Structures are given as structure tokens and as C-alpha cells.
């Protein structure tokens, strides 16, 4: 499987009414009480530690899992730790209808695949995608498929640059590939 074909078990972030949690900000993702941590490997246990009902997520998540959230995921500050904590857990991707602009760029630059999909809200509301399901995302083709169900949905495909950053590992490693190739 290539880096642009992403497959994993899903965690759907739901509120008490069964709807996707919207406007999850970077402080809910990674609380400011832990900003003293500088080693990314130590950040995983604090992922979603300030989001009610999801504080035990790090203990349950496994490398390769995929997070599904509501609109405006990662709103707020430019807190890089809110991306790094998911990298530390080994998450394969995050899907949401929309992201905070800075969060989306930080994730893409860090090599964490993030996908926008307007279809998520309806699919979750109809019970077609639940925690524990497995999905496969074709990052360049802009399609996602729920394993074992005849359900596919669109995601905004990765840009070529985003795919190149992902293939290299992160923005800095991608920059080195440009430097070695002599490309400006």
C-alpha cells in the first residue's frame, strides 16, 4: 500500500447527542498544561486530554487508526503539539468536514494526512460510519470506502505538494529532496 492509500480503524468523535463534535480547538486536542513537553514521543498520552468524553482516547488508540471529527477541527491557536500528539500515537489520518486553516497546514507540513469531506456529517448521522469501522482513503483519487459496506464517499484529494510532503515524511525532508534534485 502506498502512502496515498490510507487504511485504518476509525474513531468517530461524537457528542452526547450522537453528532460529530464541532469546533474542537487546539487546547482541547492538547492542553496548555503540557506545553512544557518538547519530545514528540511523550505527547501522545495527552491527545484529546481536554475533550470531555475522550480523555481515554490515547489508551485505546492504536497506530494506524483514523480520527473522524466535526467541522472546524483544530480551531484556535497554531499549537504544533495539537498535531504532534497524534503523530506520537501513530494515527494514519484525520477526516473532518473542515479544519482550522493553521491546523490543516501544520498537519500537512508534518506529514499527517488530513482530509476534508462534506459527506461525513450525513454518513455519521445515518449510522453508516461508526467507531471501529475500517476505511480506506485514496488520497489522490479523492474517495473513501468503508470496509464491509457498500458505502463510498468523496474526500478532497491531496494536492500534489501535500502528497510530495507526505511521501518525503514532512516539509523539512521534502525541502531536502528539492535541494538534492536542484529544483528551486
Order of alpha helices (4+ residues) and beta strands (2+ residues): beta-alpha-alpha-beta-alpha-beta-alpha-beta-alpha-beta-beta-beta-alpha-alpha
